[in-house]
Amino acid sequence: MAQSVAIAVLRERAAGETRVAATPETVKKLTALGATVTVEAEAGLAASIADADYAAAGARIAESAAAQGADIVFGVQGPEIDVLAGANPGAWVVAGLDPFGRRDRVEGYAAAGLEALAMEFMPRITRAQSMDILSSQANLSGYKAVLIAANLYGRAFPMMMTAAGTVSAAKAFVMGVGVAGLQAIATARRLGAQVSATDVRSATREQIQSLGAKPIFVENVAGIEGEGAGGYATEMSPEYQKAQAELVSSHIAKQDIVITTALIPGRAAPRLISDAQIATMKPGSVIYDLAVAQGGNVEGSVPDQVVERHGVKIVGFSNTPAQLPADASALYSRNLFNFLNAFWDKDAGRPVLDEEIGNAIRLTQGGKIVHERLHP
């Protein structure tokens, strides 16, 4: 009989990180597969999960050195190499590893003989949807961005007809219609705003309309579809950028709330809103920059601060999903369980990756960095 795989769930150490990579629900499911699960003490505290809840689900609680003897280590953000001391040779490190931003840490995993699996590199294919951490977390980010903007906005979102007069509906504009943008549209609509949206990918027009929002698109600029590999946006041509800037400038001046969501994997976030455009907006308007941690879509945005420019409030958390730790942890931990479960080999008593997904997410193996995107 195969020896049970040892899974370690780490307490997150990054500043402001409130999520955890397993919940009692997924601990039960992992132990049902035949794994043994060790959870570092207080790992779930910020997500409102007590150590006793993990213990009741079948986990062992480790006061320190949770990775000791682990075959698989779960994290939300990539753990520093010292936290992984004692992990078994070739152990998997399964987390959001920020391969481009933390190349030094990836090199450390390789030198330590660990197999680093970057969950944010999960291919956007049908069978991997339930494992996609970017989508699950972006969904919550789009929702929370609208709520934070609504809280900072000094007026109501819906139109209200009262005996004292009518309150006009707020106008909200969503820039970038990926998972976060679609949820932002839906949330702003539920709150009663008049919503419009734009994207460089022309295929999103129908998605915008299906949510009851108005699509705002550059017309008559040929050959710019903006569709990159795996459904991600690509960089735009200079012609498209110019046409979009002109369109946005005329539209943004009429908006009360703007949510920007544009990201390009491995690159700095594209600049969507300039200081000059901010100056055209009405005083009291709010912009939420979901890309602030990667350089920002909005000129002058600062991570984790509310900045006021020309009477407009600009805000963006560097880790928006961490503002919803319980739900973000629940979804993230299910992504990790779905990943292991999909590749669980009953005879081997452990997960065995196939080539398609293994090659897509594996950064290090056999003491080397093996991912093609990390080789110039």
LOTI-540911 format. One record per residue: x, y, z of N, C-alpha, C in turn; residue in three letters. Coordinates in steps of 0.2 Angstrom, whole numbers, plus 2048, in hexadecimal, padded with zeros to 3 digits. Last residue first. Layout:
XYZXYZXYZALA
...
end
This chain:
84B8A879784B8AD79184B8AA78APRO
84089E79F84789E79C8468A3796HIS
83489E7A48398A07A98408A07A6LEU
82C89779B82B89E79C8308A27A1ARG
83088A79D83288D797831895798GLU
8358837AC8308867A983288A7A3HIS
84087E7B483E87A7AE83987E7AAVAL
84D8807BE8478847BC8468817B5ILE
8538717C78538767C284D87A7C1LYS
8528677D085786C7D18588717CCGLY
84785F7CB84D85D7CB8538627CCGLY
83E86E7C783E8667C88458647C7GLN
83287C7C68398797C88388717C8THR
82687F7C182B8847C08328807C1LEU
8178797BA81D8777BD82387C7BCARG
80C87C7B280D87F7B981387E7BCILE
80D8767A680B87D7A680C8807ADALA
8118697A881686D7A58148757A5ASN
8058647AE80B8647B18108697AEGLY
7FB8657A47FB86A7AA80286A7AEILE
80185C79A7FE8637997FE86879EGLU
8068507A180A85579E80785C79CGLU
7FF84E7B280084C7AA8048517A7ASP
8048497C280384E7BD80384B7B6LEU
7FE8407CF80383F7C98018447C3VAL
7FB8407E07FA8427DA7FF8417D5PRO
7FB82F7E87FD8367E87FB8397E1ARG
7FA8227E87F98257EE7FB82C7EEGLY
7FC81A7DD80281D7E08018207E6ALA
7EE8167DC7F48117DD7FA8147E0ASP
7E88227DA7E681E7E07EC8197E1LYS
7ED8317D67EE82A7D47ED8267DAASP
7E68417D37E783C7D87E88357D5TRP
7E384B7CB7E98487C97EB8427CEPHE
7D88517D17D88507CA7DD84B7C8ALA
7DC8547DE7D784F7DD7D784D7D5ASN
7E585F7DC7E78597DF7E38537DDLEU
7DB8687D77E18677D47E48607D6PHE
7D18697E17CF8677DB7D58657D7ASN
7DA86F7EC7D78687EC7D58657E5PHE
7DC87B7E67E18777E77DF8707E8LEU
7CF8807E57D38807DF7D887B7E0ASN
7CB8807F37C887B7EE7CC87B7E8ARG
7D388B7F77D58847F97D187F7F5SER
7CD8957F07D48947EF7D588D7F1TYR
7C08967F77C18947EF7C88927EELEU
7C48988047C08928027C08907FBALA
7CB8A48037CE89E8067CA897803SER
7C18AC8007C78AC7FB7CA8A57FDALA
7B88AC80B7B68A98047BC8A87FFASP
7C18B18157BE8AA8157BC8A880FALA
7C78BD8107CB8B78117C78B1812PRO
7C68C98077C08C58087C38BE80ALEU
7D18D08067CC8D38097C68CF80AGLN
7D98C87FE7DA8C78057D58CB809ALA
7D68CC7F17D28C67F37D38C57FBPRO
7DF8D77EF7D88D87F07D48D27F3THR
7ED8DC7F37EA8D67F37E38D67F5ASN
7EF8EA7F17F38E57EE7F18DE7EESER
7E08F37EE7E48EF7F27E98EB7EEPHE
7DE9047E97DF8FD7E67E38F97ECGLY
7D79137E47D890E7E97DA9087E6VAL
7D49247E37D791F7DF7D991A7E5ILE
7C89317E27CB92C7E67CD9267E2LYS
7C99417DB7C793A7DA7CB9367DFVAL
7CE94E7DC7C894D7E07C59467DFGLY
7DB94D7D77D69517D37CF94F7D6HIS
7DD93E7E07E09437DA7DA9467D7ARG
7E19357EE7DC93A7EB7E093F7E6GLU
7E29247F27E692A7F07E192F7EDVAL
7E39197FE7DE91D7FA7E29237F9VAL
7ED90A7FD7EC9117FF7E79147FBGLN
7F28FE7F87EF8FE7FE7EE905801ASP
7FD9057EB7FA8FF7EF7F89007F6PRO
7F79137E37FC9107E77F990A7EBVAL
7F591B7D37F39177D87F89147DCSER
7FB9237C97FB9267D07F89217D5GLY
7F291D7BC7F79227BE7F69247C5GLU
7EC90D7BC7EA9147BD7F09187BFVAL
7F09007BC7ED9037B67EC90A7B6ASN
7FF8FA7C47F98FE7C47F69007BDGLY
8098F27C880B8F97C58058FD7C4GLY
8038E87CE8078E67C98098ED7C5GLN
7FA8EC7D88008E87DA8058E77D5ALA
7EF8F27D17F48F67D47FB8F37D6VAL
7E58ED7CA7EC8EB7C87F18EF7CBALA
7D98F27CE7DB8EB7D07E28E97CELEU
7D59017D37DA8FE7CF7DC8F77D1ASP
7C790A7D37CA9057D77CF9017D2TYR
7C391B7D57C69167D17C99117D5ILE
7B59267D87B99217DB7BC91D7D5VAL
7B09387D97B09317D67B592D7D9SER
7B29447DF7AE93F7E37AE9387E0GLY
7B194D7D17B394D7D77AF9487DBPRO
7B19457C17AD9497C67B09487CDLYS
7BF9457B67BA9427BA7B79467BFMET
7CA94B7B17C494C7AD7BE9497B1THR
7D59467B87D394D7B97CC94E7B5ALA
7D79397B27D493A7B97D19417BAILE
7DD93D7A67D693A7A67D393A7ADGLN
7E99417AC7E59467A87DE9437A7ALA
7EE9357B17ED93B7B57E89407B2ASP
7E79277A87EC92C7A97EA9327AESER
7E39177A77E191D7A97E69227ABILE
7EB90B7A37E490D7A07E29147A2LEU
7F99037A17F79097A47F090B7A0ARG
7FB8F27A57FA8F77A07F78FD7A3PRO
8068EB7B17FF8EC7AF7FF8F27AAALA
8158E27AB8128E87AF80B8E97ADALA
8138D17A98158D77A78128DC7ACARG
80E8C47AC8168C57AB8188CC7A9GLY
7FF8C67A58038C27A980B8C37A7PRO
7F78D57A67FA8D17A17FF8CD7A5ILE
7E88DD7AB7EE8DA7AD7F18D57A7LEU
7DB8E87AF7DF8E57AA7E68E37ADALA
7D18EE7B77D38E77B87D88E47B4THR
7C98FB7BF7CE8F97BA7D18F27BCTHR
7BA9047C17BE8FE7C37C38FB7BDILE
7B39137C57B790F7C07BB90A7C3VAL
7A591D7C87A99177CA7AD9147C4ILE
7A09277C07A19287C77A69237CBASP
7A392E7B07A39297B57A492B7BCGLN
7A69377A679F9377A879E9327AELYS
7B39367A37B293C7A67AA93C7A9ALA
7B492A79C7B692A7A37B49307A7ILE
7B192D78E7AC9297927AE92A79AHIS
7BC9347897B59377897B093378DSER
7C692B78D7C793278F7C093578FSER
7C391F7857C391F78D7C3926790VAL
7C69247787C092277A7BF922782LEU
7D49277797CF92C7777C892A779GLU
7D991B77D7DA9207817D5926780ALA
7D69137717D39127787D391777DGLN
7DE9197687D79197677D391876DALA
7EB91676E7E991D76C7E191D76CLYS
7EA90876E7EB90B7747E9913773GLN
7EA9057607E49037647E490776BTYR
7F690975C7F090C7597EA90B75DGLU
7FF9017637FF9097657F890C762PRO
7F68F27687FB8F67647FA8FD765SER
7F78EB7797F38EE7737F88F176FMET
7FB8DB7807FC8E277F7F98E4779GLU
7ED8CF7837F48D17817F58D8781THR
7E38C778F7E48CC78B7EC8CD789ALA
7E08B57907E38BB7937E38C078DTYR
7DD8A978A7D88AD78B7DA8B478FGLY
7E88A17867E48A078C7DF8A478EGLY
7F08AF77E7F08A877F7EC8A6786ALA
7E68BD77B7EC8BA77B7EB8B277DGLY
7DD8C97727DC8C27757E38BF775GLU
7DC8D576B7DF8D57727DE8CE775GLY
7D98D975E7D48D57627D68D4769GLU
7DA8E37527DC8E37597D78DF75DILE
7D78E47457DC8DF7477DE8DF74EGLY
7D38F67437D38EF7407D98EB744ALA
7C990074A7D08FF74B7D18F7749VAL
7BB90274B7BF9047457C6904746ASN
7B990675C7B69047567BB906750GLU
7BA90176D7BE9057677BB902761VAL
7AC9007777B18FD7737B490276EPHE
7A28FD7847A69037817AC90077EILE
7928F57887998F478579C8FB782PRO
7898F779678A8FA7907918F978ELYS
7828E879F7868EE79E7878F1797ALA
77B8DC7A07778E27A177B8E97A1GLY
7828D179E7828D37A577E8DA7A6LEU
7838D079177F8CB79477E8CD79BSER
78C8DA78D7858DB78C7808D6790GLN
7988D47917968DA79478E8DB793ILE
7988C97887988C878F7958CE793GLN
7988D077B7928CC77D7928CB784GLU
7A68D577C7A08DA77B7998D677EARG
7B08CD77C7AD8CE7837A78D2782THR
7B78CC7707B28C77727AE8C8778ALA
7C08D67707B98D876D7B48D276FSER
7CA8DB77C7C88D57797C18D6776ARG
7CC8E67847D08E677D7CE8E0779VAL
7BD8ED78B7C38E878B7C68E8784ASP
7B18F57957B58F578F7BA8EF790THR
7A18FA79B7A78F679C7AA8F6795ALA
7949017A679790079F79E8FD7A0SER
7869037B078C9007AF78E8FF7A8VAL
77E90B7BC77E90A7B57859087B3GLN
77B9027CC77F9077C877D9067C0ALA
7768F97D57718FD7D27759037CDGLY
77C8EE7DA77B8F37DE7778F97DBLEU
77C8E67CF7788E47D47778E97D9ARG
7868EC7C777F8EC7C577A8EA7CBARG
7918EA7CF78F8F17CE7878F17CBALA
7918DC7CD7908DF7D378E8E67D3THR
7938DA7BF78D8D77C278C8DB7C9ALA
7A08E17BD79A8E37BA7938E17BDILE
7A88D97C57A78E07C77A18E37C4ALA
7A78CD7BE7A48CD7C57A38D57C7GLN
7AE8D17B37A78CF7B27A48CF7B9LEU
7BB8D57B87B78DA7B57AF8D87B5GLY
7C08C87BD7BE8CE7C27BA8D37BFALA
7C08C17B07BC8BF7B67BA8C47BBVAL
7C18CF7A57C38C87A77BE8C67ACGLY
7C08DC79F7BA8D87A07BC8D07A1VAL
7C48EC7A17C78E67A27C28E17A4GLY
7BD8F87AB7C28F77A57C58F17A6MET
7AD8FE7AE7B28F87AF7B68F77A9VAL
7A490B7B57A89097AF7AD9037B1PHE
7959117BB79B90D7BC79E90A7B6ALA
78C91E7C278E91B7BB7959177BDLYS
77E91D7CD78591E7CC78791B7C5ALA
76E9257CB77291F7CB7799207CAALA
7689327D476A92F7CE76E9297CFSER
75A9347DE7619337DF7639307D8VAL
74D9407DF75093A7DC75793A7DDTHR
7439467ED7469467E774A9407E5GLY
73C9437F97419497F974494A7F2ALA
7369377F673293D7F77369447F7ALA
74192F7EA73E9307F173A9367F1THR
7499237E17439287E07409297E7MET
75991F7DD75491F7E274F9257E1MET
7649157D576091B7D475A91A7DAMET
77290F7DE76C90E7DA7699157DAPRO
77E9147E677F9117DF7789117DBPHE
7809247EE77D91E7EE77E91B7E7ALA
79092C7F278992C7F07869257F0ARG
79E92C7F47999307F97929307F7GLY
7A791E7F47A39227F079E9267F4TYR
7AC9147FC7B091A7FC7AC9207F8LEU
7A390A7FA7A490C8017A8913801ASN
7A59077EC79F90A7EF79F90D7F6ALA
7B29027ED7B19087E97AA90B7EBALA
7AF8F67F47B48FB7F77B39027F3ILE
7A78F07EB7A48F17F17A98F77F5LEU
7AF8EE7E07A98F27DF7A78F47E6VAL
7B98E67E57BB8EC7E27B58F17E2ALA
7B28DA7E87B48DE7ED7B68E57EBLYS
7AF8D57DB7AA8D67DF7AC8DB7E5TYR
7BC8D37D67B88D77D27B28D97D7GLY
7C18CA7E07C48D07DF7C08D57DCSER
7BA8BE7DD7B98C27E37BC8C97E3LEU
7BF8BB7D17B88BC7D17B78C07D8ASN
7CD8B97D37CB8BF7D07C38C17D0ALA
7CC8AD7D97CE8B37DE7CC8B97DAGLN
7C98A47CF7C58A47D57C68AB7D9SER
7D38A77C57CC8A97C47C88A97CBSER
7DE8A37CB7DE8AA7C97D68AC7C8LEU
7DD8967CE7DD89A7D37DC8A27D1ILE
7D58897C67D88907C47D78957CAASP
7CF87D7C77D687E7CB7D98857CAMET
7C487D7C07C387C7C77CA87D7CBSER
7CA87D7B37C68837B57C68837BDGLN
7D08737AC7D48767B27D087C7B5ALA
7C886F7A27C986A7A77CD86D7ADARG
7C987A7997C387879C7C48747A2THR
7D788579C7D48807987CE87D79CILE
7E288F79F7DB89079F7D888B79AARG
7EF8877AA7EC8897A37E588A7A3PRO
7F688E7B77F28897B57EF88B7AFMET
7FF8977BD8008957B67FC8907B3PHE
7FB8997CA7F989E7C57FB89C7BEGLU
80288E7D07FB88D7CE7F88937CAMET
8118877CD80E88E7CD80688D7CBALA
81A87C7D681487C7D18108837D2LEU
82A8767D882587C7D982087C7D4ALA
83286A7E082E86B7DA8298717DBGLU
84286D7E783B86C7E883886D7E1LEU
85086E7E984D8687E68468677E7GLY
85587A7EC8538767F285086F7F0ALA
8568807E085C87E7E485B8797E9ALA
8498837DD84C87E7D985387C7DDALA
84688C7E78428867E78468807E3TYR
84E8967E384F8937EA84B88C7EAGLY
84889A7D884F8977D78518947DEGLU
83D8A07DD83C89A7D98438967D8VAL
8428AB7E383F8A57E783E89F7E3ARG
8468B27D884B8B07DD8498AA7E2ASP
83B8B67D283F8B17CF8448AE7D4ARG
82E8BC7D58338B97DA8378B47D7ARG
8288C17CA82A8C67CF82F8C37D4GLY
8268B57C28298BB7BF82C8C07C5PHE
81F8AC7CB8258AA7C88298B07C5PRO
8158AC7D78188B27D481F8B17D0ASP
80F8A07DC8168A17DD8198A87DALEU
80289A7E480389F7E080A8A27E1GLY
8068887E780488F7E98048947E3ALA
80F87B7EC80987D7E88068837EBVAL
81C8727EB81A8787EE81587B7E9VAL
8208617ED81D8667E981B86C7EETRP
83085A7F082A85C7F38278617EEALA
83D8567EE8388567E88318587EAGLY
83F8507FF8438527F883D8517F2PRO
83485780A83785280783A854801ASN
83886581583386281083785D80DALA
84186C81D83F86581F83A86281AGLY
83C87C81984187881C83E87181EALA
83388681483387F81283887A814LEU
83789281983188F81C83088881AVAL
84289581284389381883D89081CASP
83C89A80684089380684189180DILE
82C8A08078338A180783689A808GLU
81D89B7FD82189B80482989D802PRO
8138A47F38188A07F381C8A17FAGLY
8028A57FA8088A87F780E8A47F7GLN
7FC8997FF7F889E7FB7FD8A27F6VAL
8028887FF80288F8017FE8937FCGLY
80687780380187C800802883803PHE
81186B7FE81087180380B8757FFVAL
81385A7FF81085F7FB80F865800ILE
81B85280881C8518018198567FCASP
82385781781E85881282085580BALA
82C85782182A85081F824851819GLY
82886682682C86182882985A825GLN
81F87182582286E81F826868820ALA
81E87783281887382F81A86F829ALA
82687D83C828878837823873834ALA
81A87D84A81F88084682187B841SER
80E87884E81087E85181688184DGLU
80286F84480A87084680B877848ALA
7F58658457F786C8467FE86C848ILE
7EE85A8397F385A83F7F586283FARG
7DD8588357E485A8347E885A83AALA
7CF8558367D484F8357DB851834GLY
7C685E83A7C685B8337CB856831ALA
7CA8618467C485D8457C385A83FALA
7D58698427D78638467D085E845ALA
7CF87483D7D38708387D486983CTYR
7C98798487C58778427C987283DASP
7D387C8507CF8778527CB87484CALA
7D888884A7DC8818497D887B84BASP
7CB8908417CF88F8477D3888846ALA
7C989C8357C98958367CE89483CILE
7C98A98317C48A78357C38A0836SER
7D48AD82A7CE8AB8267C88A882AALA
7DD8AF8337DB8B58307D58B382CALA
7DF8A18377DC8A683C7D98AC838LEU
7E58968307DF89982E7DC89E832GLY
7F18948377F18958307EB89882DALA
7F38918447F08978437F089983BGLU
7FF8858407FB8888457F988F843ALA
7FE87C8318028808367FE88483AGLU
7F886C82F7F787382E7FB877833VAL
7FA85E8267FD86282B7FB86982ATHR
7F284F8207F28578207F585A826VAL
7F48418167F484481D7F684B81CTHR
7E983A80A7EF83E80C7EE840813ALA
7DE8348057E38308087E983380AGLY
7D383A8027D78377FC7DC8337FFLEU
7CF83F80E7CB83980B7CF836805ALA
7D88498107D98438147D583D811THR
7D28528077D98508067DA84980ALEU
7C585480D7C68518067CD84E805LYS
7C985A8197C58548197C6850812LYS
7CF8668137D38618177D085A818VAL
7C586C80E7C98698097CE86480DTHR
7BE87081A7BA86D8147BF869810GLU
7C78788217C58718237C186D81EPRO
7D287E8137CD87F8187CB87881BTHR
7E188480D7DD87F80F7D8881814ALA
7E989080C7E988C8077E4885808ALA
7E28A08117E689A8137E489580DVAL
7E48B28127E18AC80F7E58A6812ARG
7EA8BE8157E58BB81A7E28B4818THR
7F78C88147F48C28117F08BE816GLU
7FE8D38197F88D48167F48CD814GLY
80E8CC81580A8D28188038D2815ALA
8108BA8158108C181180C8C6815ALA
80E8AE81B8128B381F8138BA81BARG
8028A281F8048A781A8088AC81EGLU
80589282480289882680689E822ARG
80388481980788981D80388F81FLEU
80087381A7FD87981880087F81CVAL
80686481380786A818804870815ALA
80385481080285A80E80385F814ILE
80A84480C80A84981280985080FALA
80283680680683C80580584180AVAL
80482580D80082B80C80583180BSER
80C81880380C81C809808823808GLN
80380B7FC8078117FB806815802ALA
8047FA800800800800804806800MET
end
